[in-house]
Amino acid sequence: MSQIATAIEDVPVTLFSKGAITSIPALAKLDCNTIGLDWNMDIPVMRSLVGDSRTLQGNLDPCALYGSHQSIEAETIKMLNSFGNNKRHIVNLGHGVYPDVDPEKVKTFIKTVKSYETK
């Protein structure tokens, strides 16, 4: 990952390694702008390991999108609250959208984020 991050020039670099919880401090030392978090990573703990100089991306469990619209909203707000006052984050799933997820559930996730940002 170090070779890849160093070789990329003139664009922001995001590093994501699923399940790499023990490697986060090492990833944060690489030449990157953003560290992607999978859904098993606790955001406040990751922020303490990474520091404030990197953006964090993630990390709603993609399986949350199989829940009810109300549970998706609750889980999304819980994730957003965990970022605290630090604005260096990109809201995302902790991996990706599974092909059989109802698109309306993805819309609920997006609408919840948008409405949270306007508060």
N, C-alpha and C positions, 0 to 999 in steps of 0.2 A: 504494500500500500504506500510505503514511503516513496518508492521509485515512481509510482503512478502520480502521486500528489506533487512531487517535485517536477515531473515532466510536463505537467499541464501548466500552460502559461496564459495569462491575460483573461482568465475567467475565474469566477468563484468556484472553489472546490468543496464538495461535500463528501465526507467519508462515512460509510455505513457498513458495519460488519455485524450481522445478526448474531446475537448471543455472546458478544465480545465484552461483556460487562467488566471482566478483569483487565481488559486491554484499553479501556477508555482513557486512563491517564497517558498511556503511550500514544494513542491516536491524537490526543489533544496537543501533543508536542510536534506533530507533523505539520507540514505546510498546507494547511487547509483553513477554510472559513467556518465550516459547519460540521458538527458531529451528529449523525443520524442515530436515534435511539430506537431500539425495538421495544415492544410493549411490556417486556419483563423488567425494564430498567426504571428505577425510581428517579423522577426528574430532579427533586431537590438534592439527592445524593449525587447524581451525575453532574449537576451544576457545581457542587462543591469539589468534585474531582477535576472538572474541566476548567473552572474559573469563569470569569466574566469576559474573557477576550474572544471566545468562540460562540457562535450561534448554535443552539440545540434544535434539532428537528425531530418531531415525533409527538406522541408515541401511543396513540389510542390502539388498544388491542383490536385488530381487524375483525375478530369474532364478535365484538360488541355490536357490529352492524347486523347481526342476526337477531338481536333483541328487539323489544318494542321501541316505538319512537320515543316514548318517555324514558326508557332506560338508556337509549343512545344519547339523548339530551343530558341526562344526569351524569353519565360517564364522561361525556365531552366536557361538561362544566368542571367536573372533578379534575380532569387533566389540565384544563386551562388554569384553574386555580393553583395547581401545583407549580406552575411557572413563576408564581409570585409577581413581584414588581419588575422583574428583569424582562425587558422587551426583546432580548436577543433570542427569539425562538421562532420557529416555523411550525405551524400546526400541520400535523400529518398523521397518518396511521403508522403504527409501529412496524409495518411490513408492506402490505398492499391489499387491494380489494379482491376478494375471492370472486370467481366468475359467476357464482350463483347468488350473489347478494342482490337483493331488491334495490334498484336504483333510487327508489323513494327513501330508503334508509340512508343512502349516501347523501341525498339532499337534506335530510334531517341533520346529519353531522355538519354539513356546510352551513346550513341556516343557523344552527346553534353557535358556530364559531363567529359568523358575521354579526349576529345579534349580541354576542358577548363583547365583541370589539367596539360596539357602539355605545356601550354602557359608560 
